[in-house]
Amino acid sequence: MNVKTKMYFGPPLAALTQNEKNTLEISGRLNRTAERYLGILEQYAIELTAPEIACLKKICMVGHMSMDEIAELPHDVAQFRGYVDGLDTHAFAQKLKEAPLVALIATVDQIGL
């Protein structure tokens, strides 16, 4: 179990916990949500090769990606003009295009983008 830590509640966390009345309820809500989200990552994240991960890192850089940006990943990969050794850009773009949005989100989060 982790020690207590201070954290900033931005709009998404504030909305998620708006009906909770005390810190114990808030903590419970956040931990349940995190546990479920970890299950989503485990179930839906797409298995990627090292070249595919490298491609996404080049396209996405490091930083926050909105839902709209994540949804555009198949198009971004299809338009990618960089070089990654061992990458079949067309096949990778098709792989992403066939994936549901939840899988794209889980994949991006799992590789830390």
C-alpha positions in Angstrom: 0.0 0.0 0.0 1.3 3.5 -0.9 1.6 6.3 1.6 -0.6 9.3 1.3 0.3 11.8 -1.3 -1.1 15.2 -2.4 -2.4 15.4 -5.9 -4.1 17.9 -8.1 -7.7 17.2 -9.0 -8.1 18.5 -12.6 -11.6 18.6 -14.2 -11.7 14.8 -15.0 -11.0 13.7 -11.5 -13.2 16.4 -10.0 -16.1 15.2 -12.2 -15.4 11.5 -11.4 -15.5 12.2 -7.6 -18.1 14.9 -7.4 -20.6 12.8 -5.5 -18.1 11.5 -2.9 -18.3 13.2 0.5 -15.0 12.5 2.2 -11.4 11.4 1.5 -12.1 7.7 2.1 -14.9 7.7 -0.5 -12.8 9.7 -2.9 -9.9 7.3 -2.5 -12.1 4.3 -2.9 -13.6 5.7 -6.1 -10.2 6.5 -7.6 -8.8 3.1 -6.7 -11.8 1.2 -8.1 -11.6 3.3 -11.3 -7.8 2.7 -11.6 -8.2 -1.1 -11.0 -10.8 -1.3 -13.8 -8.7 0.8 -16.1 -5.7 -1.5 -15.6 -8.0 -4.3 -16.6 -9.0 -2.4 -19.8 -5.3 -1.9 -20.6 -4.6 -5.6 -20.1 -7.5 -6.7 -22.2 -7.6 -4.2 -25.0 -4.0 -2.9 -25.6 -2.7 -4.0 -29.0 0.4 -6.0 -29.1 3.0 -3.9 -30.9 6.5 -4.8 -32.3 9.5 -2.6 -31.4 9.4 -0.9 -34.8 5.6 -0.1 -34.3 6.3 1.4 -30.9 9.2 3.5 -32.3 6.9 4.7 -35.1 4.2 5.8 -32.6 6.8 7.6 -30.4 8.0 9.5 -33.5 4.5 10.5 -34.5 3.3 11.3 -31.0 6.4 12.8 -29.5 6.1 13.0 -25.7 3.0 14.7 -24.3 -0.7 14.6 -23.8 -2.8 13.1 -26.6 -6.5 14.0 -26.8 -9.1 11.4 -27.7 -9.4 13.0 -31.1 -5.6 12.7 -31.7 -5.7 9.1 -30.6 -8.6 8.3 -33.0 -6.5 9.8 -35.8 -3.5 7.5 -35.2 -4.3 5.1 -38.1 -4.3 8.1 -40.5 -1.2 9.5 -39.0 0.7 6.2 -39.4 -0.5 5.9 -43.0 0.9 9.4 -43.7 4.1 8.8 -41.8 7.1 9.6 -44.0 9.9 8.9 -41.5 12.0 5.8 -41.4 11.9 3.0 -38.8 13.9 -0.1 -39.5 11.7 -3.1 -39.8 8.4 -1.2 -40.0 5.7 -2.0 -42.6 3.8 1.3 -42.4 0.9 0.1 -44.5 0.3 -3.0 -42.5 0.7 -1.1 -39.2 -1.8 1.6 -40.4 -4.3 -1.2 -41.3 -3.8 -2.9 -37.9 -4.6 0.4 -36.1 -7.5 1.1 -38.5 -9.1 -2.2 -37.6 -8.8 -1.6 -33.9 -11.6 0.0 -31.8 -11.0 3.3 -30.2 -10.7 1.7 -26.7 -7.8 -0.4 -28.1 -6.0 2.6 -29.4 -6.4 4.4 -26.1 -5.2 1.4 -24.1 -2.2 1.0 -26.5 -1.2 4.7 -26.2 -1.5 4.6 -22.4 0.3 1.3 -22.1 3.4 2.6 -24.0 3.3 5.9 -22.1 2.3 8.4 -24.7 
